[in-house]
Amino acid sequence: MEAMTAKPLNGIKQVNKVTRKQRFSSYKRTPLSLLLYLLVLISTVFTAGILIYLIGYILVHGVPYLTKDLFSLKYTSTNVSLFPAMVNTVSMTALALLFAVPLGIFSAIYLVEYAKKGNRLVGIVRITAETLSGIPSIVYGLFGMLFFVTTLKWGLSILSGAATLAIMILPAVMRTSEEALKSVPDSFREGSFGLGAGKLRTVFQIVLPSAVPGILSGVILAVGRIVGETAALMYTAGTVAEIPSNVMGSGRTLSVHMYALSSEGLHINQSYATAVVLLIVVIVINAVSTFIAKRITKG
């Protein structure tokens, strides 16, 4: 048995050696390919190195200051607790996604499945979405302050901040959902129609479940922007370090809390600790989204 298992392994190693030799010999024949290969390799190592350095820097400077006082239920000038900001971040993210995700997905379904090809409205919507994606967040904050806070008289509140963030992430959710729906093969639709299913059932039972992984990737990107947003929320949600009793109350998120601590200059170490918690929150949300995508795909 040992001899029989050793031969295939040795054969695989020999094949790998041969392919490596062939690869390097081809690079020697074409110096430009070797140059491009080295550039790609250097770029990959450089990008991964920057990411590892940033994460390591945050962990080294923040983990030692993750104390019990930092997770107290109430914020004081002594403990500078981040717990209220963490609760506000989760509620703000959930509310913004509740506003933006259904609207973005339904808009993408219309553009891909129902709108006629060459429709001018489709072109206008796509150009508008791409334009909105490039607008600075401070502009969204000013709009949210003038419209939600002042005109609608919602005041500095979680609702105003969530509505502003929903407008910010809506183009990204819509565009990624549109591309995910386009990636579903037409044979899926034709097979469903051939079995007698209608347009609505085909879209929601065949096309949409197949596009869920791509849609969730857009949602993950949207969550990252929500969690890391600061400028827009300072004008719409406020900077109160408390857990509001309802969505009409003001409250700060983790990113705003971290900015406030660092700008004061008195609690720099606690701001690093807040960055660690913010990093963990983003990783957990991404992991949950990926898990949900896999379960839906298998189902």
Sequence and secondary structure as in RCSB ss.txt:
>XXXX:A:sequence
MEAMTAKPLNGIKQVNKVTRKQRFSSYKRTPLSLLLYLLVLISTVFTAGILIYLIGYILVHGVPYLTKDLFSLKY
TSTNVSLFPAMVNTVSMTALALLFAVPLGIFSAIYLVEYAKKGNRLVGIVRITAETLSGIPSIVYGLFGMLFFVT
TLKWGLSILSGAATLAIMILPAVMRTSEEALKSVPDSFREGSFGLGAGKLRTVFQIVLPSAVPGILSGVILAVGR
IVGETAALMYTAGTVAEIPSNVMGSGRTLSVHMYALSSEGLHINQSYATAVVLLIVVIVINAVSTFIAKRITKG
>XXXX:A:secstr
 HHHHHHHHHHHHHHHHHHHHHHHHHHHH HHHHHHHHHHHHHHHHHHHHHHHHHHHHHHHHGGG  SGGG SS 
 TTT   HHHHHHHHHHHHHHHHHHHHHHHHHHHIIIIIS TT HHHHHHHHHHHHHHTS HHHHHHHHIIIIII
IS   SSHHHHHHHHHHHHHHHHHHHHHHHHHTS HHHHHHHHHTT  HHHHIIIIIHHHHHHHHHHHHHHHHHH
HHH  HHHHHHT    S  SSTTS    HHHHHHHHHHHTS HHHHHHHHHHHHHHHHHHHHHHHHHHHHHHH 
